[in-house]
Structures are given as structure tokens and as C-alpha cells.
Amino acid sequence: MKSVKVIYSAIALVSMSSSALAQSNPLTLRMSCNGARALVATQGAIVLNTGPTTYDRYVAGYGRCVLGEVPDPAWVPTADNPQCPIGYRCVERTRPSGR
């Protein structure tokens, strides 16, 4: 019986800490499009929440992605624009077919 209480306590602790982590990044829905774009531009690379439980890493451009990744244009919802062109997300580079 004691081990069940420990398991439930651990589950509660993990769920509380994960929701706190998800909320620690700036939320684009509370920013203007220009403000979100400026934040990405000044930081170079930043993790932003795009909703209560969604987030991603956005970059200002080339040079901010790791080897094997390329920047891909990204749009996010903001307070004043449902599709704000915020910058880029780094995605895995695809190889041409046939190679």
C-alpha cells in the first residue's frame, strides 16, 4: 500500500513540474506579431509556447540550426495575427531521391 502512495506522489510531482516547464516560455498568443518576430530576431534562437500545451524552437535564420538541419519558414498565432511569420524552425535536411 505504501508503494502505491509513492507512485501516485511521483506521478503528481511529474505532472506539476511538466506543466510548469511548458508555461516557462513566452506565449505568442500574448504578443503582437511584430513583438514575437523581434524577440526571435534579437535572441537568435528561442523556445516559444504557441498555445497552452504547444511549443517549439524558433530561429532567426541560417547558422542557428545544427549540422544536418536547415531553416524552414514558420508561422505562429499571435494576439493580432493568426499566422504570423515569426522566423524559422530547424528541420532535418532531406536528401534528393535516387541517392
C-alpha positions in Angstrom: 0.0 0.0 0.0 2.9 2.4 0.8 4.4 1.8 -2.7 1.1 2.9 -4.3 1.2 6.2 -2.4 4.8 6.7 -3.6 3.8 6.1 -7.2 0.8 8.5 -7.0 3.0 11.1 -5.4 5.6 10.7 -8.1 3.0 11.0 -10.9 1.6 14.1 -9.3 5.1 15.7 -9.0 6.0 14.9 -12.6 2.7 16.3 -13.9 3.1 19.5 -11.9 6.7 20.0 -13.0 6.0 19.4 -16.7 3.1 21.9 -16.8 5.3 24.4 -15.1 8.0 23.9 -17.7 5.5 24.3 -20.5 4.5 27.6 -19.1 8.0 29.0 -18.6 8.5 30.1 -22.2 6.9 33.2 -23.7 3.4 32.7 -25.1 3.0 34.0 -28.6 -0.8 34.4 -28.1 0.0 37.3 -25.7 2.3 39.1 -28.1 1.9 41.2 -31.2 3.3 39.7 -34.4 6.0 42.4 -34.6 6.9 41.7 -30.9 7.2 38.0 -31.5 9.3 38.5 -34.6 11.5 41.0 -32.8 12.0 38.5 -29.9 13.2 35.8 -32.3 15.4 38.2 -34.1 17.1 39.6 -31.0 17.5 36.2 -29.3 18.6 34.4 -32.5 17.1 31.2 -31.2 14.3 30.8 -28.6 11.7 28.3 -27.4 8.2 29.8 -27.6 4.8 28.5 -26.5 2.3 28.8 -29.2 -0.6 27.6 -27.1 -1.3 26.2 -23.6 0.5 22.9 -24.4 2.4 23.5 -27.6 5.9 24.9 -28.1 8.8 24.8 -30.5 12.2 26.3 -31.1 12.3 29.2 -33.5 15.4 30.7 -35.1 16.2 33.9 -36.8 17.9 32.2 -39.8 20.8 30.3 -41.1 23.6 29.5 -38.6 21.2 28.7 -35.8 20.4 25.1 -36.8 22.6 22.2 -36.0 24.5 20.1 -38.6 22.1 18.2 -40.8 19.3 20.7 -40.3 18.1 23.6 -42.4 15.8 26.5 -41.5 12.2 26.2 -42.7 9.8 29.2 -42.6 7.4 29.1 -39.6 4.2 30.8 -38.8 2.6 31.0 -35.3 -0.6 32.5 -33.9 -0.1 35.8 -32.1 -2.6 38.2 -30.4 -3.1 40.2 -33.6 -2.3 37.7 -36.4 -3.4 34.0 -36.6 -0.4 33.3 -39.0 2.5 35.5 -38.0 5.7 34.8 -40.0 7.9 34.5 -36.9 11.1 33.2 -38.5 12.2 29.6 -38.9 12.1 26.2 -37.4 15.1 23.9 -37.9 14.1 20.7 -39.7 16.1 17.7 -40.8 17.7 18.2 -44.2 16.2 15.8 -46.8 18.3 14.2 -49.4 17.2 14.2 -53.1 15.5 10.9 -54.1 17.7 8.5 -56.0 20.8 9.0 -53.9 
